[in-house]
Amino acid sequence: MLELRNLSKHFSSIPAVDDVSFSARPGEVTSYLGPNGSGKSTTMKMITGLIERSSGHIFFQGKPVEDDPLAYRRRFGYVPEEPYLYNHLSGAEYLIMVSQLRNLPQRESSERIDGMLRLLSLYDDRHASISGYSKGMRQKVLIIAALLHNPDLILLDEPFSGLDVGSSLVLRSLIQELASRGKVVLFCSHELDTVERVCSRVVILHRGKVVADDSIEHLRTLMELPTLEAIIPSLPLNRIRIRWRGRWRISSMRKLIERLLEYLPLQFRILNRQFLLRVVDLEALSIEADIPRFLGQFTGVLIMISLIFSARLVMPTLFIPPAGVHALLISAAWPTDQSLIETMMLVAGLIVVASWDATFPDRRDCMVLSPLPVTPRMILLAKVSASSAVLGLAVLALNVATGLVCPLFLGSLQRSIWGVLQFFAAWWFTMTAASAFLYCSVLTVQGFTALLLPRSIFMRLSAVLQLAAFGLLLGVYFMQPSLTSHTAMAAPQNQWVLAASPSYWFFALFNQLNGSLPPSLAWLAMRAWIGLGIAVFGAAASMLLCYLRTMKKTVEEPDLVPGAGGLHWTPRFGSSLQTAIVLFSFRSLMRSRQHRVILAFFYSVVFAIALSILRDELPALTPAPLTPSFSCRHS
């Protein structure tokens, strides 16, 4: 038996559930009924342990559930109100993962999964990605996962939501059959007709309080009304009052952004915000869905980095005589410019790779937006705007200090105000062009890969390309030789480094624009112009072709295609729990951008440390030439 005693939950002193007490007995279906916002789902979440209760006690089979929470979780199955699922898995993979995590025997669980998939008419779609499932199909997966381990306590929060008529009839019979076998069934709903047909007892909640707790037949007799729908309006619901006070706070940055966006078309504003939520991967970063606040924090971090770089240039000039400042700036000009351009390209590259899948249309975009009066051009513009907004903000923030300090200090070497202004314009153009080159290069690779390959292959290859791009950016940044003088850059043995490194291309472009590039390196600046042109043209062509040719293909072709034949072999890695964890981790990394971003973050930190150590240690391992004294000692 499940028993609740004086259960309460408060959110900021507002009682969502207020002193609720009732019990659900084996062999009967107890309905937890009430209007929207009455506290039904909050009660369910407290019973399952998803949220902490403010006060009160929960007992199952006479024991407090907190005494052994793991044992309690093994004994109940829960269908939540919202279908939260791992969208990068297929339906069968999700259910297999659940069975492995519950340590169920493989053969028994496979037979049970197949049987319930057939029962709920989901068997033919078991290998399709959950991301392509309808609401009813997702609901069926949740129901199967909840009943897979034959639980003693079954908690159903709006289980009929989204189900078709046939599946609703099957589930109704299934609930009654489970209750007849002695299971404790707590059924949460606001559909009165279903409650009357399925449940034998009803607990009615209104504004967090229990206003009725009895059998349906007894309530009918007491109220002399034929149906439950007629009973509820007669209950003393108006006696309960709740006062609510709230405050609306909007930061100044949000106001500014919203005012600027008001000048844009409404469709563009709506799409841009939704796409921005996916460029800034809030789910992966585990932060609240407040884009202006996050962008403000992100900007603050980059501004701090910019201030540190500026301080490294300014501080040495404060501790030397004025006569030596000019010589110090001359010696520091090329190394400083080169280091800042390399760092800007690294940050821009990491941001572009982190938002890997954000610019091109996916299945969700096609299914949601295609039936609406939205043109592909509007979708394309909103996607590009959202993905480039974060990159543009990074360029601005990372150069907010260096973009002023470097022109003032290093531009003054030309001893004219025109030289400072020329240096300032060259700086900002180069930083913007270098970031645009990386952004467009990634779009070009993604776009033509999506055009040339089947979608199922592209989805798998895309994950590998993203991780490889992270490694390439970090490897180039930490391992490429540092050529900080004209002599070093003009040396014949270093020409291959210059030809292969985009950071040197744009360093040469910067010096060409400010008038300090030696004629012998003009070919390097030309590479920057050519590379930028090719990247921009390739990105524009690939995006236009993708939006014109692949949107229908995205809808028609599944993200996951089952292998040919009926044999689906699953490798084992130790116990069933270890196998579930390893397979889930691998599939998450291959199919989920959120998980790849998290992995790439830690992978980049470790990789950066390792490459820094390796770069310092490699020169020490270079063999020294033999000397005459060494030959004499060993002769």
C-alpha positions as CSV (number, residue, x, y, z in Angstrom):
1,M,0.0,0.0,0.0
2,L,1.1,3.5,-0.8
3,E,0.3,6.0,1.9
4,L,0.8,9.8,2.0
5,R,0.7,11.6,5.4
6,N,0.4,15.4,5.6
7,L,2.4,15.9,2.4
8,S,3.2,19.5,1.4
9,K,5.4,21.3,-1.1
10,H,6.0,25.0,-1.2
11,F,7.6,27.0,-4.0
12,S,8.8,30.4,-2.7
13,S,6.3,30.2,0.1
14,I,3.5,29.4,-2.3
15,P,1.8,26.0,-1.4
16,A,1.6,23.8,-4.5
17,V,0.6,20.8,-2.4
18,D,-0.9,21.6,1.0
19,D,-1.2,18.9,3.7
20,V,-2.3,16.1,1.4
21,S,-3.1,12.7,3.0
22,F,-4.5,9.6,1.3
23,S,-3.6,6.0,0.5
24,A,-3.6,3.8,-2.6
25,R,-4.3,0.1,-1.9
26,P,-3.3,-3.0,-3.8
27,G,-5.9,-4.4,-6.2
28,E,-7.6,-1.1,-7.0
29,V,-6.9,1.8,-9.3
30,T,-6.8,5.0,-7.4
31,S,-7.5,8.2,-9.4
32,Y,-5.8,11.4,-8.5
33,L,-8.0,13.9,-10.0
34,G,-8.0,17.7,-10.3
35,P,-7.9,20.7,-12.6
36,N,-4.7,22.0,-14.2
37,G,-2.4,23.5,-11.6
38,S,-4.0,21.8,-8.7
39,G,-0.7,20.0,-7.7
40,K,-1.2,16.5,-9.1
41,S,2.1,16.3,-11.0
42,T,3.9,17.9,-8.1
43,T,2.6,15.1,-5.8
44,M,3.7,12.5,-8.3
45,K,7.2,13.9,-8.4
46,M,7.5,13.9,-4.7
47,I,6.3,10.2,-4.6
48,T,9.0,9.3,-7.1
49,G,11.7,11.4,-5.4
50,L,12.2,13.7,-8.3
51,I,11.6,16.7,-6.0
52,E,12.0,17.1,-2.3
53,R,8.9,17.5,-0.2
54,S,8.6,20.5,2.2
55,S,7.0,18.4,4.9
56,G,5.1,15.2,5.4
57,H,5.8,11.5,5.0
58,I,5.5,8.8,2.2
59,F,5.2,5.1,3.1
60,F,5.2,2.1,0.8
61,Q,4.3,-1.3,2.3
62,G,4.4,0.3,5.7
63,K,8.0,1.6,5.5
64,P,9.2,5.2,4.8
65,V,10.5,5.4,1.3
66,E,13.6,7.3,2.4
67,D,14.9,4.3,4.4
68,D,16.0,2.5,1.3
69,P,15.4,4.7,-1.7
70,L,17.2,2.4,-4.2
71,A,15.0,-0.6,-3.2
72,Y,11.9,1.7,-3.4
73,R,12.9,2.8,-7.0
74,R,13.2,-0.8,-8.1
75,R,9.6,-1.5,-7.1
76,F,7.8,1.3,-8.9
77,G,7.3,2.3,-12.5
78,Y,6.6,5.9,-13.4
79,V,5.1,7.5,-16.5
80,P,5.7,11.2,-16.3
81,E,3.5,14.0,-17.6
82,E,6.0,15.2,-20.1
83,P,7.7,12.7,-22.4
84,Y,11.4,13.3,-21.5
85,L,13.4,10.8,-23.5
86,Y,16.9,10.6,-25.0
87,N,16.1,11.7,-28.6
88,H,19.4,10.4,-30.0
89,L,18.4,6.8,-29.2
90,S,15.9,4.7,-31.1
91,G,12.8,3.3,-29.2
92,A,14.3,-0.2,-28.9
93,E,17.7,1.1,-27.8
94,Y,16.1,3.2,-25.1
95,L,14.1,0.3,-23.7
96,I,17.2,-2.0,-23.8
97,M,19.1,0.6,-21.9
98,V,16.3,0.8,-19.3
99,S,16.3,-3.0,-18.9
100,Q,20.1,-3.1,-18.6
101,L,20.1,-0.4,-16.0
102,R,17.5,-2.3,-14.1
103,N,19.7,-5.4,-14.4
104,L,16.9,-7.5,-16.0
105,P,17.8,-10.8,-17.7
106,Q,18.6,-10.2,-21.3
107,R,16.4,-12.9,-22.9
108,E,13.4,-12.2,-20.6
109,S,13.6,-8.4,-21.1
110,S,14.0,-8.8,-24.9
111,E,10.9,-10.9,-25.1
112,R,9.0,-8.5,-22.8
113,I,10.1,-5.5,-24.9
114,D,9.0,-7.1,-28.2
115,G,5.7,-8.2,-26.7
116,M,4.8,-4.8,-25.4
117,L,6.0,-3.1,-28.5
118,R,3.6,-5.3,-30.5
119,L,0.8,-4.8,-27.9
120,L,1.0,-1.0,-28.3
121,S,1.6,-1.1,-32.1
122,L,5.1,0.3,-31.9
123,Y,7.1,-2.7,-33.1
124,D,7.5,-1.6,-36.7
125,D,9.0,1.7,-35.6
126,R,11.3,0.3,-32.8
127,H,14.5,1.2,-34.7
128,A,13.5,4.7,-35.7
129,S,15.0,7.6,-33.7
130,I,12.9,8.9,-30.8
131,S,13.5,12.4,-32.2
132,G,11.1,11.5,-35.1
133,Y,8.4,10.0,-32.8
134,S,5.0,11.6,-32.4
135,K,3.7,12.4,-28.9
136,G,1.7,9.2,-28.8
137,M,4.7,7.1,-29.8
138,R,6.9,8.7,-27.1
139,Q,4.1,8.1,-24.6
140,K,4.1,4.4,-25.6
141,V,7.9,4.2,-25.0
142,L,7.4,5.7,-21.5
143,I,4.6,3.3,-20.7
144,I,6.7,0.2,-21.8
145,A,9.7,1.5,-19.8
146,A,7.6,1.9,-16.7
147,L,6.1,-1.6,-16.8
148,L,9.2,-3.4,-18.1
149,H,10.3,-4.7,-14.7
150,N,6.8,-5.8,-13.5
151,P,6.7,-3.2,-10.7
152,D,4.6,-3.4,-7.5
153,L,3.7,0.3,-7.6
154,I,2.6,1.9,-10.8
155,L,2.4,5.7,-11.0
156,L,0.7,7.1,-14.1
157,D,0.7,10.8,-14.7
158,E,-1.6,11.6,-17.7
159,P,-0.8,8.2,-19.4
160,F,-3.4,8.6,-22.1
161,S,-2.0,11.9,-23.4
162,G,-1.4,11.6,-27.1
163,L,-2.5,8.0,-27.5
164,D,-4.8,6.9,-30.3
165,V,-8.1,5.3,-29.6
166,G,-6.9,1.7,-30.1
167,S,-3.9,2.2,-27.8
168,S,-6.1,3.9,-25.2
169,L,-8.4,0.9,-25.1
170,V,-5.4,-1.4,-24.7
171,L,-3.9,0.7,-21.9
172,R,-7.2,0.9,-20.1
173,S,-7.5,-2.9,-20.1
174,L,-3.8,-3.2,-19.1
175,I,-4.3,-1.0,-16.1
176,Q,-7.3,-3.0,-14.9
177,E,-5.4,-6.3,-15.4
178,L,-2.5,-5.0,-13.4
179,A,-4.8,-3.9,-10.5
180,S,-6.5,-7.4,-10.5
181,R,-3.0,-8.9,-10.0
182,G,-2.6,-7.0,-6.7
183,K,-0.6,-4.0,-8.0
184,V,-0.9,-0.6,-6.5
185,V,-1.9,1.8,-9.3
186,L,-2.1,5.5,-8.8
187,F,-3.6,7.1,-11.9
188,C,-3.3,10.9,-12.3
189,S,-5.6,12.5,-14.8
190,H,-8.2,15.2,-15.5
191,E,-10.2,13.2,-18.1
192,L,-13.4,12.3,-16.2
193,D,-14.7,9.8,-18.7
194,T,-11.5,7.7,-18.5
195,V,-11.4,7.9,-14.7
196,E,-14.9,6.6,-14.4
197,R,-14.2,3.6,-16.7
198,V,-10.8,2.7,-15.2
199,C,-10.8,3.7,-11.5
200,S,-12.7,2.4,-8.5
201,R,-11.6,5.1,-6.1
202,V,-11.0,8.8,-6.6
203,V,-9.0,11.5,-4.7
204,I,-9.9,15.0,-5.8
205,L,-7.3,17.8,-5.4
206,H,-8.1,21.5,-5.8
207,R,-5.5,24.2,-5.3
208,G,-3.2,21.8,-3.4
209,K,-5.8,20.4,-1.0
210,V,-7.7,17.2,-0.9
211,V,-11.4,18.0,-1.2
212,A,-12.8,14.5,-1.7
213,D,-11.5,10.9,-1.1
214,D,-13.9,8.1,-1.6
215,S,-15.1,5.5,-4.1
216,I,-16.8,6.8,-7.2
217,E,-20.0,4.9,-6.4
218,H,-20.2,6.4,-2.9
219,L,-19.6,9.9,-4.2
220,R,-22.5,9.4,-6.6
221,T,-24.8,8.3,-3.8
222,L,-23.8,11.1,-1.5
223,M,-24.2,13.8,-4.1
224,E,-27.2,12.2,-5.9
225,L,-25.5,12.8,-9.2
226,P,-25.0,10.3,-12.0
227,T,-21.5,11.0,-13.1
228,L,-18.2,12.2,-11.8
229,E,-18.3,15.2,-14.1
230,A,-21.5,16.3,-12.4
231,I,-20.0,15.7,-8.9
232,I,-16.9,17.9,-9.1
233,P,-18.7,21.3,-9.6
234,S,-20.8,20.5,-6.5
235,L,-17.8,20.1,-4.2
236,P,-16.8,23.0,-2.0
237,L,-13.9,24.1,-4.1
238,N,-14.4,27.9,-3.7
239,R,-13.5,27.8,0.0
240,I,-9.8,27.5,-0.7
241,R,-7.9,30.7,-1.6
242,I,-4.3,31.2,-2.5
243,R,-2.6,34.5,-2.7
244,W,0.2,34.9,-5.2
245,R,2.6,37.7,-5.6
246,G,5.4,37.9,-8.0
247,R,7.9,40.2,-9.4
248,W,9.0,40.7,-13.0
249,R,12.6,41.5,-13.4
250,I,14.2,42.2,-16.7
251,S,17.9,43.1,-16.9
252,S,19.0,46.1,-18.8
253,M,20.8,44.0,-21.3
254,R,17.6,42.0,-22.1
255,K,15.8,45.3,-22.6
256,L,18.4,46.6,-25.0
257,I,18.4,43.4,-27.1
258,E,14.6,43.3,-27.2
259,R,14.4,46.9,-28.3
260,L,16.8,46.3,-31.1
261,L,15.0,43.1,-32.2
262,E,11.7,45.0,-32.4
263,Y,12.8,46.6,-35.7
264,L,13.1,43.1,-37.3
265,P,10.2,41.1,-38.8
266,L,8.2,39.1,-36.2
267,Q,8.8,35.7,-37.9
268,F,12.6,36.4,-37.9
269,R,12.6,37.4,-34.2
270,I,10.7,34.3,-33.2
271,L,12.9,31.9,-35.3
272,N,16.1,33.7,-34.3
273,R,15.4,33.2,-30.6
274,Q,14.5,29.6,-31.0
275,F,17.6,28.9,-33.0
276,L,19.8,30.9,-30.6
277,L,18.6,28.6,-27.8
278,R,20.2,25.7,-29.8
279,V,23.4,27.5,-30.8
280,V,24.0,28.4,-27.2
281,D,23.5,24.8,-26.0
282,L,21.7,25.6,-22.7
283,E,20.8,21.9,-22.1
284,A,24.4,20.8,-22.4
285,L,25.7,23.7,-20.3
286,S,23.0,23.1,-17.6
287,I,22.0,26.8,-17.3
288,E,18.6,28.5,-17.3
289,A,17.1,29.4,-20.6
290,D,17.9,33.1,-20.3
291,I,19.8,34.0,-23.4
292,P,20.6,37.6,-22.6
293,R,21.9,36.8,-19.2
294,F,24.1,33.9,-20.5
295,L,25.5,36.1,-23.3
296,G,26.3,38.7,-20.7
297,Q,28.2,36.2,-18.6
298,F,29.9,34.8,-21.7
299,T,30.9,38.4,-22.8
300,G,32.3,39.1,-19.4
301,V,34.7,36.2,-19.5
302,L,36.0,37.1,-22.9
303,I,36.4,40.8,-21.9
304,M,38.5,39.6,-18.9
305,I,40.7,37.6,-21.3
306,S,41.1,40.7,-23.5
307,L,42.1,42.8,-20.5
308,I,44.7,40.3,-19.5
309,F,46.3,40.4,-23.0
310,S,46.2,44.2,-22.9
311,A,47.9,44.3,-19.5
312,R,50.7,42.1,-20.8
313,L,51.5,44.7,-23.4
314,V,51.1,47.8,-21.2
315,M,52.7,46.7,-17.9
316,P,56.3,46.4,-19.2
317,T,56.2,50.0,-20.5
318,L,55.5,51.3,-17.0
319,F,58.8,50.0,-15.6
320,I,61.4,51.1,-18.2
321,P,62.7,54.6,-19.1
322,P,60.7,56.5,-21.8
323,A,63.6,56.2,-24.2
324,G,63.4,52.4,-24.1
325,V,59.6,52.2,-24.7
326,H,59.9,52.7,-28.5
327,A,62.5,49.9,-28.8
328,L,60.4,47.6,-26.6
329,L,57.2,48.1,-28.7
330,I,59.2,47.4,-31.9
331,S,60.4,44.1,-30.5
332,A,57.0,43.2,-29.2
333,A,54.9,44.2,-32.2
334,W,55.1,41.0,-34.4
335,P,55.0,38.5,-31.5
336,T,52.0,40.3,-29.9
337,D,50.0,40.6,-33.1
338,Q,50.7,37.0,-34.1
339,S,49.7,35.7,-30.6
340,L,46.5,37.7,-30.5
341,I,45.4,36.6,-34.1
342,E,46.2,32.9,-33.2
343,T,44.2,33.2,-30.0
344,M,41.3,34.9,-31.8
345,M,41.2,32.2,-34.4
346,L,41.3,29.4,-31.7
347,V,38.4,30.9,-29.8
348,A,36.4,31.5,-32.9
349,G,37.1,28.0,-34.1
350,L,36.0,26.4,-30.9
351,I,32.8,28.4,-30.9
352,V,32.0,27.4,-34.5
353,V,32.8,23.7,-33.8
354,A,30.8,23.8,-30.6
355,S,27.7,25.0,-32.5
356,W,28.4,22.3,-35.2
357,D,24.8,21.3,-36.1
358,A,23.1,24.6,-35.5
359,T,23.1,26.3,-38.9
360,F,21.6,23.5,-41.2
361,P,18.0,22.3,-41.0
362,D,17.3,19.2,-39.0
363,R,14.3,16.9,-38.7
364,R,12.7,19.0,-35.9
365,D,13.0,22.2,-38.0
366,C,11.4,20.5,-41.0
367,M,8.6,18.9,-39.1
368,V,7.7,22.0,-37.0
369,L,8.2,24.7,-39.6
370,S,7.2,23.1,-42.9
371,P,3.4,23.2,-42.1
372,L,3.7,26.9,-41.1
373,P,3.7,29.9,-43.4
374,V,7.4,30.4,-43.1
375,T,9.7,30.6,-46.2
376,P,12.9,28.7,-46.4
377,R,14.7,32.0,-46.9
378,M,13.4,33.2,-43.5
379,I,14.6,30.0,-41.9
380,L,18.0,30.3,-43.5
381,L,18.4,34.0,-42.5
382,A,17.4,33.3,-38.9
383,K,19.7,30.3,-38.6
384,V,22.7,32.2,-40.0
385,S,21.9,35.2,-37.8
386,A,21.7,33.0,-34.6
387,S,24.9,31.1,-35.3
388,S,26.9,34.1,-36.3
389,A,25.6,36.3,-33.4
390,V,27.5,34.3,-30.8
391,L,30.6,34.3,-33.0
392,G,30.3,38.1,-33.5
393,L,29.8,38.7,-29.8
394,A,33.0,36.7,-29.1
395,V,35.0,38.7,-31.7
396,L,33.8,41.9,-30.1
397,A,34.3,40.9,-26.5
398,L,37.8,39.3,-27.0
399,N,39.0,42.5,-28.8
400,V,37.3,45.1,-26.7
401,A,40.5,46.0,-24.9
402,T,43.2,44.7,-27.3
403,G,41.4,46.3,-30.2
404,L,42.0,49.7,-28.5
405,V,45.3,49.2,-26.7
406,C,47.2,47.6,-29.6
407,P,46.3,50.4,-32.1
408,L,47.2,53.1,-29.5
409,F,50.6,51.5,-28.5
410,L,51.7,49.6,-31.6
411,G,50.1,52.0,-34.1
412,S,52.0,54.9,-32.6
413,L,55.2,53.4,-34.0
414,Q,54.3,55.0,-37.3
415,R,54.3,58.4,-35.5
416,S,51.1,59.7,-37.0
417,I,47.4,59.8,-36.2
418,W,46.8,58.2,-39.6
419,G,49.0,55.3,-38.6
420,V,46.9,54.7,-35.5
421,L,43.7,54.8,-37.4
422,Q,45.1,52.5,-40.1
423,F,46.2,50.1,-37.5
424,F,42.8,50.2,-35.8
425,A,40.9,49.5,-39.0
426,A,43.3,46.7,-40.1
427,W,43.0,45.1,-36.6
428,W,39.3,44.9,-36.6
429,F,39.0,43.8,-40.3
430,T,41.6,41.1,-39.8
431,M,39.9,39.7,-36.7
432,T,36.5,39.7,-38.3
433,A,37.9,38.1,-41.5
434,A,39.8,35.4,-39.7
435,S,36.6,34.5,-37.7
436,A,34.5,34.5,-40.9
437,F,37.0,32.3,-42.6
438,L,36.7,29.6,-39.9
439,Y,32.9,29.9,-39.7
440,C,32.4,29.6,-43.5
441,S,35.0,26.8,-43.8
442,V,33.1,24.7,-41.3
443,L,29.8,25.4,-43.0
444,T,31.3,24.5,-46.4
445,V,32.5,21.1,-45.1
446,Q,29.2,20.3,-43.4
447,G,27.1,21.5,-46.3
448,F,28.8,19.5,-49.1
449,T,29.1,16.5,-46.8
450,A,25.3,16.6,-46.2
451,L,24.7,17.0,-49.9
452,L,26.9,14.2,-51.1
453,L,26.2,11.5,-48.4
454,P,22.9,9.8,-47.3
455,R,21.6,11.3,-44.2
456,S,22.1,8.3,-42.0
457,I,25.8,8.2,-42.9
458,F,26.2,11.9,-42.6
459,M,24.8,11.9,-39.1
460,R,27.4,9.4,-38.0
461,L,30.3,11.1,-39.9
462,S,29.3,14.5,-38.6
463,A,30.0,13.4,-35.0
464,V,33.5,12.2,-35.9
465,L,34.2,15.4,-37.9
466,Q,33.2,17.5,-35.0
467,L,35.6,15.8,-32.5
468,A,38.3,15.8,-35.2
469,A,37.9,19.5,-35.7
470,F,38.3,20.2,-32.0
471,G,41.6,18.2,-32.0
472,L,42.8,19.9,-35.2
473,L,42.2,23.4,-33.8
474,L,44.0,22.6,-30.5
475,G,46.8,20.7,-32.2
476,V,47.6,23.6,-34.6
477,Y,47.4,26.2,-31.9
478,F,49.8,24.4,-29.5
479,M,52.1,22.6,-31.9
480,Q,52.7,24.9,-34.8
481,P,56.2,26.7,-34.8
482,S,56.2,30.3,-33.6
483,L,57.8,32.5,-36.2
484,T,58.0,35.9,-34.6
485,S,60.4,37.8,-37.0
486,H,60.8,38.6,-40.6
487,T,64.0,36.5,-40.8
488,A,62.3,33.4,-39.4
489,M,59.3,33.8,-41.8
490,A,61.6,34.3,-44.8
491,A,63.7,31.2,-44.0
492,P,63.2,28.5,-46.8
493,Q,62.7,25.7,-44.2
494,N,59.7,27.5,-42.8
495,Q,57.8,28.1,-46.0
496,W,55.7,25.0,-45.7
497,V,54.5,26.2,-42.2
498,L,53.4,29.6,-43.6
499,A,51.7,28.0,-46.6
500,A,49.7,25.5,-44.4
501,S,48.7,27.8,-41.5
502,P,45.7,30.2,-41.8
503,S,46.8,32.1,-38.8
504,Y,50.0,33.2,-40.7
505,W,47.9,34.1,-43.7
506,F,45.8,36.5,-41.7
507,F,48.8,37.8,-39.8
508,A,50.3,38.7,-43.2
509,L,46.9,40.2,-44.3
510,F,46.9,42.4,-41.1
511,N,50.4,43.7,-41.8
512,Q,49.5,44.3,-45.5
513,L,46.5,46.4,-44.4
514,N,48.5,48.5,-41.9
515,G,51.3,49.0,-44.4
516,S,54.1,47.0,-42.7
517,L,54.2,43.8,-44.7
518,P,57.6,43.1,-46.4
519,P,57.2,42.5,-50.2
520,S,58.6,39.0,-49.9
521,L,55.5,37.9,-47.8
522,A,52.9,39.4,-50.1
523,W,52.0,35.9,-51.4
524,L,51.0,35.0,-47.9
525,A,48.4,37.8,-47.6
526,M,47.1,36.8,-51.0
527,R,46.4,33.3,-49.6
528,A,44.3,34.9,-46.9
529,W,42.2,36.8,-49.5
530,I,41.8,33.7,-51.7
531,G,41.0,31.4,-48.7
532,L,38.4,33.9,-47.4
533,G,36.7,34.2,-50.8
534,I,36.6,30.4,-51.3
535,A,35.2,29.8,-47.8
536,V,32.5,32.5,-48.2
537,F,31.4,31.2,-51.6
538,G,31.5,27.6,-50.5
539,A,29.4,28.4,-47.4
540,A,26.8,30.3,-49.4
541,A,26.5,27.7,-52.1
542,S,26.3,24.7,-49.6
543,M,23.7,26.4,-47.5
544,L,21.5,27.4,-50.4
545,L,21.7,23.9,-51.9
546,C,21.0,22.3,-48.5
547,Y,17.9,24.4,-47.9
548,L,16.6,23.8,-51.4
549,R,17.4,20.1,-51.8
550,T,17.8,18.4,-48.5
551,M,14.9,19.7,-46.4
552,K,12.5,17.1,-47.8
553,K,15.2,14.4,-47.7
554,T,15.6,15.3,-44.0
555,V,12.0,14.5,-43.3
556,E,11.8,11.4,-45.5
557,E,15.0,9.7,-44.5
558,P,15.3,8.5,-40.8
559,D,18.3,9.5,-38.7
560,L,18.8,5.8,-37.8
561,V,18.4,2.9,-40.2
562,P,18.3,-0.6,-38.8
563,G,20.8,-3.0,-40.2
564,A,19.9,-5.5,-42.9
565,G,18.6,-8.8,-41.7
566,G,17.1,-9.8,-38.4
567,L,20.4,-10.2,-36.4
568,H,21.2,-7.3,-34.1
569,W,24.3,-8.2,-32.2
570,T,25.2,-6.1,-29.1
571,P,28.7,-6.4,-27.8
572,R,29.2,-6.9,-24.0
573,F,31.5,-5.0,-21.7
574,G,31.4,-6.9,-18.5
575,S,28.1,-6.9,-16.6
576,S,24.8,-5.8,-18.0
577,L,25.1,-2.5,-16.1
578,Q,28.6,-1.9,-17.5
579,T,27.4,-2.8,-21.0
580,A,24.5,-0.4,-20.7
581,I,26.7,2.5,-19.6
582,V,29.3,1.9,-22.4
583,L,26.8,1.6,-25.2
584,F,24.8,4.5,-23.9
585,S,27.9,6.7,-23.7
586,F,29.0,5.7,-27.2
587,R,25.6,6.3,-28.8
588,S,25.3,9.6,-26.9
589,L,28.6,10.9,-28.3
590,M,27.8,9.8,-31.8
591,R,24.3,11.2,-31.9
592,S,23.9,14.0,-29.4
593,R,25.5,17.4,-29.9
594,Q,25.0,18.2,-26.2
595,H,27.2,15.3,-25.1
596,R,29.8,15.9,-27.8
597,V,30.1,19.5,-26.6
598,I,30.7,18.4,-23.0
599,L,33.2,15.7,-24.0
600,A,35.0,18.2,-26.3
601,F,35.3,20.7,-23.4
602,F,37.1,18.2,-21.2
603,Y,39.0,16.7,-24.1
604,S,40.2,20.2,-25.1
605,V,41.5,21.0,-21.6
606,V,43.4,17.7,-21.3
607,F,44.7,17.9,-24.8
608,A,45.9,21.5,-24.3
609,I,47.8,20.6,-21.2
610,A,49.3,17.5,-22.9
611,L,50.4,19.5,-26.0
612,S,51.9,22.2,-23.9
613,I,54.0,19.7,-22.0
614,L,54.9,17.9,-25.2
615,R,56.0,21.1,-26.9
616,D,58.3,22.0,-24.0
617,E,59.8,18.5,-23.8
618,L,60.5,17.8,-27.5
619,P,63.4,20.3,-27.7
620,A,65.1,18.6,-24.7
621,L,64.9,15.2,-26.6
622,T,66.8,16.5,-29.6
623,P,70.2,14.7,-29.8
624,A,73.2,16.9,-29.3
625,P,76.1,16.7,-31.8
626,L,79.2,14.7,-30.9
627,T,82.2,16.6,-29.6
628,P,85.9,15.7,-29.8
629,S,86.0,15.2,-26.0
630,F,83.2,12.6,-26.3
631,S,85.2,10.7,-29.0
632,C,88.4,10.7,-26.9
633,R,86.7,9.3,-23.8
634,H,85.1,6.4,-25.7
635,S,88.1,5.6,-28.0
